[in-house]
Structure formats: C-alpha cells, structure tokens
Amino acid sequence: MKAWSKTKERAYVTTVLILLLSAAPLAAQDDWGDDPWSEEASAFSWYGFVEGASAWRTQGNPAIDDDMTLQEVRLQLEGEYLADWGTLSLKADGVADGIEDELTGEVREALVSFSPAERLDVRLGRQVLTWGTGDLLFVNDLFPKDWQSFLAGRDDEYLKAPSDAARFSWYGGVVNLDAVVTPRFEPDRYVDGSRLSYYDTSRGAIVGAPPTLTADQPSRTADNAELALRLHGLAGAQEWALYGYRGFFGQPTAFDPERGVATFARLNSLGASLRGPLKGGIYHLETAWYDSVDDRGGSDPNVPNSELRLLGGYEREMATNFTVGTQYYLDWLQDHDAYEESFPFAAEDQRDELRHLVTLRLTYRMLRDNLILGVMNFYSPSDEDAFIRPTVTWRYSDNLQFNAGANLFSGQQDGTFYGQFEENSSVFLRARHSF
C-alpha cells in the first residue's frame, strides 16, 4: 500500500539507518537482563532483528531513473514452539521499502515439523529449501531464488526464496532419502526492471520498468506440481548424492507467441554430487542434465534447449584465518546447431554452445571473527564479463552488526549474464540489531 511519498519514506529509512549506526556504543554496553521467554521451562522462544539497508548506484542508469537499488528498514520476527509431538516455526518480515514506495510483509517460514516414525522426519508448510554443493552457483538446487534481492544488496539469506512445500526425510543409515513436493510451482524472483535493469533480447536493448517484466505461471494442477528427490549418504569420508527433479525452469525463458507472454518451460533434471576432504581442504563435484521436455530437439526458438551443467570446486585455509575457495562451472547448451538456425534475433545475442565460469572467494577473519573481510569474484572467459562482490562484516557486539560491500558488474556486451547488469553496479551498507 502507498503509505507516504517516496521522498518522505527515503528520509525515514535513512534516519533509521543513521540511528542504528550511532547506536553502537549503547548496544555494546546495554544489559537487557534476564529474558523471561528464554527460561528453560518455556516451550516458546522468539527472537528477531531490525535492519536498515541502503545501496547506491556507482553510475547512472538510463533505463531506471533512480540512483539507488536498495533503501529499506526491515523487521524480522522469528518464533518456535516445541511440543512433545513436534515443532511449530514462524518467521516473518515487515519492510518499509523506499524504492518501491510501499510497506510490505512476507512470511518466510510457517511450518510444522514432526517425526511420525523413528527414521522419518516431516516438514509441512512454508520453508526455505536448499541442497547441492556450489558456492553461489546452483546445479541441482532448483528451489526458488530471489536474484533481485541478492543483486540489489540485501543479505545473502534473501537469495533463497521460500516455498510452500512438504519435505519428507527418511534416514536409512547407509542411504538416506529426501523428497520435496511443491503443490504449486514456485518460480525464481527474477530481475523484472523495477529496481534493476536487464537486457531484453527481443528489443536488443537494456530496459527497465515500466512496464515490469511479468510471466504467465503454470496453472494449479496436480500435473504441474514440483517434485524434487535426493538420495544421499557417506562412503568413508566422502559425501555423495543423486538428484532428480520434475517441474519447470525457474526463469521465464519460454514464450507463448499466441498470447504474447513469457512463460516457464517444463524441466526434468537428473544429477549427482560428491564432496569430501582433499589435501587439507574440501573439494566438491556436481553435475546435472537439464531435459527441456517441450523442445528436446532444440529447434523451437520459444523454448529453452536442454543443457548439461558441470561444477567443480576446492576450498582450503591457506594461512591462519585466511581461506581461499575456487570453482569452475560449465554450461553446455545442447543441440546448438538447431538453436542457431531457429534463433529469431540478432546473431550477436545468441548463446555460446559452451559457457565457462570461474570463481575465486577470499576470506580473512580477524579480531576473533568479529571482523571479516571477503571478496567473491565471478569471471566468464567465454562471455567476457565479470561480477566482483567485496564485503566487510563487523560484529560490534552480540546484538549489533554492520555489513558493507559492493556489487560490481562489467562486460564487453550488453546481452551477457553479468554484462547486462553493469549499470546496476552499486555499493551497499546494512546495520542490523538483533534481539
């Protein structure tokens, strides 16, 4: 709902952020005393935080007349009730958003967890789901992501969007099975032009809202429900997993020419992963086959082609408190010749058959982990584009934490994944008080 003018709301958000920043000495010395809710006898516990966050563009963006990608005050409340039969969990956010000029709310978690049998756990309701081995690269994790939040400057936890789902976990000792059923398809929260611009292939240009990019979601039928499976276990010190998925691509990469709307193409996926210790560090390997059900020949320009995805990585502490992690990712577009022949737009906007991506994460912890310096680098030699994300985390006290960083994009062409976001490059600042 529209609560006040954008100018007033931004002034309010900025004021709260300044108050949080200036509250550091008070927060460090404050003694809240005993919390009656934390008594051991109580079955209910609650906690949360208030956070002010802002992100400023590093350059002008002709597609979006706004010099900020993030300006908000967020309140999160999280509660848990422990009963003999199971657990009730609730997590909800309220946001005063100066970019969208509105007050919004979201329930990120509302679920019941219980164990109907000795080796079976069940989680029913709204929940954030994740699996796989990648560091900010997702191969078999096909649960919804919120790319707009992540790229705009919000905390990393908001990269994962919630799902209304049922999760069943069976523990067999040597072999374990996870099954997730999502009755209604939950797409990614994709960049839609509202706060971040993107490249529109059909127009051959960087665009922003209005209008926002909208897509037609699959109807609510049993046939359109999502099913994700993971069979996993240990072989010595090695963690292995097999994955299966039936549902849809998370991004609106298909198009319905009859109705003139973007849609979500059907997707089946099979994959595997392996992770374990190696020469003082941790390695991980992951692969997946993406079967584009509606265009297995690759000749329909309105449906994405099938893909083979490969990921390998290694992380190790190279010196005391200094960790280095690197990854290599390959996306192999299938039936590329058929794709080229049917591609209806400019040839320079065609995808390469092979997309290579390498990442490098450097992390240095100091002051007993109260100050953490980090940088995550993404570089694609095939697309000739890059994404650099330096961050600083300072925990002033048990209750007060500050985060600063940047999302910096560059690319030789507007149509590549990171290149399209170059004019969305920003620096961000967040201050969070937990209670």
Secondary structure as a PSIPRED ss2 file (coil, helix, strand):
# PSIPRED VFORMAT (PSIPRED V4.0)

   1 M C   1.000  0.000  0.000
   2 K C   1.000  0.000  0.000
   3 A C   1.000  0.000  0.000
   4 W C   1.000  0.000  0.000
   5 S C   1.000  0.000  0.000
   6 K H   0.000  1.000  0.000
   7 T H   0.000  1.000  0.000
   8 K H   0.000  1.000  0.000
   9 E H   0.000  1.000  0.000
  10 R H   0.000  1.000  0.000
  11 A H   0.000  1.000  0.000
  12 Y H   0.000  1.000  0.000
  13 V H   0.000  1.000  0.000
  14 T H   0.000  1.000  0.000
  15 T H   0.000  1.000  0.000
  16 V H   0.000  1.000  0.000
  17 L H   0.000  1.000  0.000
  18 I H   0.000  1.000  0.000
  19 L H   0.000  1.000  0.000
  20 L H   0.000  1.000  0.000
  21 L H   0.000  1.000  0.000
  22 S H   0.000  1.000  0.000
  23 A C   1.000  0.000  0.000
  24 A H   0.000  1.000  0.000
  25 P H   0.000  1.000  0.000
  26 L H   0.000  1.000  0.000
  27 A H   0.000  1.000  0.000
  28 A H   0.000  1.000  0.000
  29 Q H   0.000  1.000  0.000
  30 D C   1.000  0.000  0.000
  31 D C   1.000  0.000  0.000
  32 W C   1.000  0.000  0.000
  33 G C   1.000  0.000  0.000
  34 D C   1.000  0.000  0.000
  35 D C   1.000  0.000  0.000
  36 P H   0.000  1.000  0.000
  37 W H   0.000  1.000  0.000
  38 S H   0.000  1.000  0.000
  39 E C   1.000  0.000  0.000
  40 E C   1.000  0.000  0.000
  41 A C   1.000  0.000  0.000
  42 S C   1.000  0.000  0.000
  43 A C   1.000  0.000  0.000
  44 F E   0.000  0.000  1.000
  45 S E   0.000  0.000  1.000
  46 W E   0.000  0.000  1.000
  47 Y E   0.000  0.000  1.000
  48 G E   0.000  0.000  1.000
  49 F E   0.000  0.000  1.000
  50 V E   0.000  0.000  1.000
  51 E E   0.000  0.000  1.000
  52 G E   0.000  0.000  1.000
  53 A E   0.000  0.000  1.000
  54 S E   0.000  0.000  1.000
  55 A E   0.000  0.000  1.000
  56 W E   0.000  0.000  1.000
  57 R E   0.000  0.000  1.000
  58 T C   1.000  0.000  0.000
  59 Q C   1.000  0.000  0.000
  60 G C   1.000  0.000  0.000
  61 N C   1.000  0.000  0.000
  62 P C   1.000  0.000  0.000
  63 A C   1.000  0.000  0.000
  64 I C   1.000  0.000  0.000
  65 D C   1.000  0.000  0.000
  66 D C   1.000  0.000  0.000
  67 D C   1.000  0.000  0.000
  68 M E   0.000  0.000  1.000
  69 T E   0.000  0.000  1.000
  70 L E   0.000  0.000  1.000
  71 Q E   0.000  0.000  1.000
  72 E E   0.000  0.000  1.000
  73 V E   0.000  0.000  1.000
  74 R E   0.000  0.000  1.000
  75 L E   0.000  0.000  1.000
  76 Q E   0.000  0.000  1.000
  77 L E   0.000  0.000  1.000
  78 E E   0.000  0.000  1.000
  79 G E   0.000  0.000  1.000
  80 E E   0.000  0.000  1.000
  81 Y E   0.000  0.000  1.000
  82 L E   0.000  0.000  1.000
  83 A C   1.000  0.000  0.000
  84 D C   1.000  0.000  0.000
  85 W C   1.000  0.000  0.000
  86 G E   0.000  0.000  1.000
  87 T E   0.000  0.000  1.000
  88 L E   0.000  0.000  1.000
  89 S E   0.000  0.000  1.000
  90 L E   0.000  0.000  1.000
  91 K E   0.000  0.000  1.000
  92 A E   0.000  0.000  1.000
  93 D E   0.000  0.000  1.000
  94 G E   0.000  0.000  1.000
  95 V E   0.000  0.000  1.000
  96 A E   0.000  0.000  1.000
  97 D E   0.000  0.000  1.000
  98 G C   1.000  0.000  0.000
  99 I C   1.000  0.000  0.000
 100 E C   1.000  0.000  0.000
 101 D C   1.000  0.000  0.000
 102 E E   0.000  0.000  1.000
 103 L E   0.000  0.000  1.000
 104 T E   0.000  0.000  1.000
 105 G E   0.000  0.000  1.000
 106 E E   0.000  0.000  1.000
 107 V E   0.000  0.000  1.000
 108 R E   0.000  0.000  1.000
 109 E E   0.000  0.000  1.000
 110 A E   0.000  0.000  1.000
 111 L E   0.000  0.000  1.000
 112 V E   0.000  0.000  1.000
 113 S E   0.000  0.000  1.000
 114 F E   0.000  0.000  1.000
 115 S E   0.000  0.000  1.000
 116 P E   0.000  0.000  1.000
 117 A E   0.000  0.000  1.000
 118 E C   1.000  0.000  0.000
 119 R C   1.000  0.000  0.000
 120 L E   0.000  0.000  1.000
 121 D E   0.000  0.000  1.000
 122 V E   0.000  0.000  1.000
 123 R E   0.000  0.000  1.000
 124 L E   0.000  0.000  1.000
 125 G E   0.000  0.000  1.000
 126 R E   0.000  0.000  1.000
 127 Q E   0.000  0.000  1.000
 128 V C   1.000  0.000  0.000
 129 L C   1.000  0.000  0.000
 130 T C   1.000  0.000  0.000
 131 W C   1.000  0.000  0.000
 132 G C   1.000  0.000  0.000
 133 T C   1.000  0.000  0.000
 134 G C   1.000  0.000  0.000
 135 D C   1.000  0.000  0.000
 136 L C   1.000  0.000  0.000
 137 L C   1.000  0.000  0.000
 138 F C   1.000  0.000  0.000
 139 V C   1.000  0.000  0.000
 140 N C   1.000  0.000  0.000
 141 D C   1.000  0.000  0.000
 142 L C   1.000  0.000  0.000
 143 F C   1.000  0.000  0.000
 144 P C   1.000  0.000  0.000
 145 K E   0.000  0.000  1.000
 146 D E   0.000  0.000  1.000
 147 W H   0.000  1.000  0.000
 148 Q H   0.000  1.000  0.000
 149 S H   0.000  1.000  0.000
 150 F H   0.000  1.000  0.000
 151 L H   0.000  1.000  0.000
 152 A H   0.000  1.000  0.000
 153 G C   1.000  0.000  0.000
 154 R C   1.000  0.000  0.000
 155 D C   1.000  0.000  0.000
 156 D H   0.000  1.000  0.000
 157 E H   0.000  1.000  0.000
 158 Y H   0.000  1.000  0.000
 159 L H   0.000  1.000  0.000
 160 K E   0.000  0.000  1.000
 161 A C   1.000  0.000  0.000
 162 P C   1.000  0.000  0.000
 163 S E   0.000  0.000  1.000
 164 D E   0.000  0.000  1.000
 165 A E   0.000  0.000  1.000
 166 A E   0.000  0.000  1.000
 167 R E   0.000  0.000  1.000
 168 F E   0.000  0.000  1.000
 169 S E   0.000  0.000  1.000
 170 W E   0.000  0.000  1.000
 171 Y E   0.000  0.000  1.000
 172 G C   1.000  0.000  0.000
 173 G C   1.000  0.000  0.000
 174 V C   1.000  0.000  0.000
 175 V E   0.000  0.000  1.000
 176 N E   0.000  0.000  1.000
 177 L E   0.000  0.000  1.000
 178 D E   0.000  0.000  1.000
 179 A E   0.000  0.000  1.000
 180 V E   0.000  0.000  1.000
 181 V E   0.000  0.000  1.000
 182 T E   0.000  0.000  1.000
 183 P C   1.000  0.000  0.000
 184 R C   1.000  0.000  0.000
 185 F C   1.000  0.000  0.000
 186 E C   1.000  0.000  0.000
 187 P C   1.000  0.000  0.000
 188 D C   1.000  0.000  0.000
 189 R E   0.000  0.000  1.000
 190 Y C   1.000  0.000  0.000
 191 V C   1.000  0.000  0.000
 192 D C   1.000  0.000  0.000
 193 G C   1.000  0.000  0.000
 194 S C   1.000  0.000  0.000
 195 R C   1.000  0.000  0.000
 196 L C   1.000  0.000  0.000
 197 S C   1.000  0.000  0.000
 198 Y E   0.000  0.000  1.000
 199 Y E   0.000  0.000  1.000
 200 D E   0.000  0.000  1.000
 201 T C   1.000  0.000  0.000
 202 S C   1.000  0.000  0.000
 203 R C   1.000  0.000  0.000
 204 G C   1.000  0.000  0.000
 205 A E   0.000  0.000  1.000
 206 I E   0.000  0.000  1.000
 207 V E   0.000  0.000  1.000
 208 G C   1.000  0.000  0.000
 209 A C   1.000  0.000  0.000
 210 P C   1.000  0.000  0.000
 211 P C   1.000  0.000  0.000
 212 T C   1.000  0.000  0.000
 213 L C   1.000  0.000  0.000
 214 T C   1.000  0.000  0.000
 215 A E   0.000  0.000  1.000
 216 D E   0.000  0.000  1.000
 217 Q C   1.000  0.000  0.000
 218 P C   1.000  0.000  0.000
 219 S C   1.000  0.000  0.000
 220 R C   1.000  0.000  0.000
 221 T C   1.000  0.000  0.000
 222 A H   0.000  1.000  0.000
 223 D H   0.000  1.000  0.000
 224 N H   0.000  1.000  0.000
 225 A C   1.000  0.000  0.000
 226 E E   0.000  0.000  1.000
 227 L E   0.000  0.000  1.000
 228 A E   0.000  0.000  1.000
 229 L E   0.000  0.000  1.000
 230 R E   0.000  0.000  1.000
 231 L E   0.000  0.000  1.000
 232 H E   0.000  0.000  1.000
 233 G E   0.000  0.000  1.000
 234 L E   0.000  0.000  1.000
 235 A E   0.000  0.000  1.000
 236 G C   1.000  0.000  0.000
 237 A C   1.000  0.000  0.000
 238 Q E   0.000  0.000  1.000
 239 E E   0.000  0.000  1.000
 240 W E   0.000  0.000  1.000
 241 A E   0.000  0.000  1.000
 242 L E   0.000  0.000  1.000
 243 Y E   0.000  0.000  1.000
 244 G E   0.000  0.000  1.000
 245 Y E   0.000  0.000  1.000
 246 R E   0.000  0.000  1.000
 247 G E   0.000  0.000  1.000
 248 F E   0.000  0.000  1.000
 249 F C   1.000  0.000  0.000
 250 G C   1.000  0.000  0.000
 251 Q C   1.000  0.000  0.000
 252 P C   1.000  0.000  0.000
 253 T C   1.000  0.000  0.000
 254 A E   0.000  0.000  1.000
 255 F E   0.000  0.000  1.000
 256 D E   0.000  0.000  1.000
 257 P C   1.000  0.000  0.000
 258 E C   1.000  0.000  0.000
 259 R C   1.000  0.000  0.000
 260 G C   1.000  0.000  0.000
 261 V E   0.000  0.000  1.000
 262 A E   0.000  0.000  1.000
 263 T E   0.000  0.000  1.000
 264 F C   1.000  0.000  0.000
 265 A C   1.000  0.000  0.000
 266 R E   0.000  0.000  1.000
 267 L E   0.000  0.000  1.000
 268 N E   0.000  0.000  1.000
 269 S E   0.000  0.000  1.000
 270 L E   0.000  0.000  1.000
 271 G E   0.000  0.000  1.000
 272 A E   0.000  0.000  1.000
 273 S E   0.000  0.000  1.000
 274 L E   0.000  0.000  1.000
 275 R E   0.000  0.000  1.000
 276 G E   0.000  0.000  1.000
 277 P E   0.000  0.000  1.000
 278 L E   0.000  0.000  1.000
 279 K C   1.000  0.000  0.000
 280 G C   1.000  0.000  0.000
 281 G E   0.000  0.000  1.000
 282 I E   0.000  0.000  1.000
 283 Y E   0.000  0.000  1.000
 284 H E   0.000  0.000  1.000
 285 L E   0.000  0.000  1.000
 286 E E   0.000  0.000  1.000
 287 T E   0.000  0.000  1.000
 288 A E   0.000  0.000  1.000
 289 W E   0.000  0.000  1.000
 290 Y E   0.000  0.000  1.000
 291 D E   0.000  0.000  1.000
 292 S E   0.000  0.000  1.000
 293 V H   0.000  1.000  0.000
 294 D H   0.000  1.000  0.000
 295 D H   0.000  1.000  0.000
 296 R C   1.000  0.000  0.000
 297 G C   1.000  0.000  0.000
 298 G C   1.000  0.000  0.000
 299 S C   1.000  0.000  0.000
 300 D C   1.000  0.000  0.000
 301 P C   1.000  0.000  0.000
 302 N C   1.000  0.000  0.000
 303 V C   1.000  0.000  0.000
 304 P C   1.000  0.000  0.000
 305 N C   1.000  0.000  0.000
 306 S C   1.000  0.000  0.000
 307 E E   0.000  0.000  1.000
 308 L E   0.000  0.000  1.000
 309 R E   0.000  0.000  1.000
 310 L E   0.000  0.000  1.000
 311 L E   0.000  0.000  1.000
 312 G E   0.000  0.000  1.000
 313 G E   0.000  0.000  1.000
 314 Y E   0.000  0.000  1.000
 315 E E   0.000  0.000  1.000
 316 R E   0.000  0.000  1.000
 317 E E   0.000  0.000  1.000
 318 M E   0.000  0.000  1.000
 319 A E   0.000  0.000  1.000
 320 T C   1.000  0.000  0.000
 321 N C   1.000  0.000  0.000
 322 F E   0.000  0.000  1.000
 323 T E   0.000  0.000  1.000
 324 V E   0.000  0.000  1.000
 325 G E   0.000  0.000  1.000
 326 T E   0.000  0.000  1.000
 327 Q E   0.000  0.000  1.000
 328 Y E   0.000  0.000  1.000
 329 Y E   0.000  0.000  1.000
 330 L E   0.000  0.000  1.000
 331 D E   0.000  0.000  1.000
 332 W E   0.000  0.000  1.000
 333 L E   0.000  0.000  1.000
 334 Q C   1.000  0.000  0.000
 335 D C   1.000  0.000  0.000
 336 H H   0.000  1.000  0.000
 337 D H   0.000  1.000  0.000
 338 A H   0.000  1.000  0.000
 339 Y H   0.000  1.000  0.000
 340 E H   0.000  1.000  0.000
 341 E H   0.000  1.000  0.000
 342 S H   0.000  1.000  0.000
 343 F C   1.000  0.000  0.000
 344 P C   1.000  0.000  0.000
 345 F C   1.000  0.000  0.000
 346 A C   1.000  0.000  0.000
 347 A H   0.000  1.000  0.000
 348 E H   0.000  1.000  0.000
 349 D H   0.000  1.000  0.000
 350 Q C   1.000  0.000  0.000
 351 R C   1.000  0.000  0.000
 352 D C   1.000  0.000  0.000
 353 E C   1.000  0.000  0.000
 354 L E   0.000  0.000  1.000
 355 R E   0.000  0.000  1.000
 356 H E   0.000  0.000  1.000
 357 L E   0.000  0.000  1.000
 358 V E   0.000  0.000  1.000
 359 T E   0.000  0.000  1.000
 360 L E   0.000  0.000  1.000
 361 R E   0.000  0.000  1.000
 362 L E   0.000  0.000  1.000
 363 T E   0.000  0.000  1.000
 364 Y E   0.000  0.000  1.000
 365 R E   0.000  0.000  1.000
 366 M E   0.000  0.000  1.000
 367 L C   1.000  0.000  0.000
 368 R C   1.000  0.000  0.000
 369 D C   1.000  0.000  0.000
 370 N C   1.000  0.000  0.000
 371 L E   0.000  0.000  1.000
 372 I E   0.000  0.000  1.000
 373 L E   0.000  0.000  1.000
 374 G E   0.000  0.000  1.000
 375 V E   0.000  0.000  1.000
 376 M E   0.000  0.000  1.000
 377 N E   0.000  0.000  1.000
 378 F E   0.000  0.000  1.000
 379 Y E   0.000  0.000  1.000
 380 S E   0.000  0.000  1.000
 381 P C   1.000  0.000  0.000
 382 S C   1.000  0.000  0.000
 383 D C   1.000  0.000  0.000
 384 E C   1.000  0.000  0.000
 385 D E   0.000  0.000  1.000
 386 A E   0.000  0.000  1.000
 387 F E   0.000  0.000  1.000
 388 I E   0.000  0.000  1.000
 389 R E   0.000  0.000  1.000
 390 P E   0.000  0.000  1.000
 391 T E   0.000  0.000  1.000
 392 V E   0.000  0.000  1.000
 393 T E   0.000  0.000  1.000
 394 W E   0.000  0.000  1.000
 395 R E   0.000  0.000  1.000
 396 Y C   1.000  0.000  0.000
 397 S C   1.000  0.000  0.000
 398 D C   1.000  0.000  0.000
 399 N C   1.000  0.000  0.000
 400 L E   0.000  0.000  1.000
 401 Q E   0.000  0.000  1.000
 402 F E   0.000  0.000  1.000
 403 N E   0.000  0.000  1.000
 404 A E   0.000  0.000  1.000
 405 G E   0.000  0.000  1.000
 406 A E   0.000  0.000  1.000
 407 N E   0.000  0.000  1.000
 408 L E   0.000  0.000  1.000
 409 F E   0.000  0.000  1.000
 410 S E   0.000  0.000  1.000
 411 G E   0.000  0.000  1.000
 412 Q C   1.000  0.000  0.000
 413 Q C   1.000  0.000  0.000
 414 D C   1.000  0.000  0.000
 415 G C   1.000  0.000  0.000
 416 T C   1.000  0.000  0.000
 417 F C   1.000  0.000  0.000
 418 Y C   1.000  0.000  0.000
 419 G H   0.000  1.000  0.000
 420 Q H   0.000  1.000  0.000
 421 F H   0.000  1.000  0.000
 422 E H   0.000  1.000  0.000
 423 E H   0.000  1.000  0.000
 424 N H   0.000  1.000  0.000
 425 S C   1.000  0.000  0.000
 426 S E   0.000  0.000  1.000
 427 V E   0.000  0.000  1.000
 428 F E   0.000  0.000  1.000
 429 L E   0.000  0.000  1.000
 430 R E   0.000  0.000  1.000
 431 A E   0.000  0.000  1.000
 432 R E   0.000  0.000  1.000
 433 H E   0.000  0.000  1.000
 434 S E   0.000  0.000  1.000
 435 F C   1.000  0.000  0.000
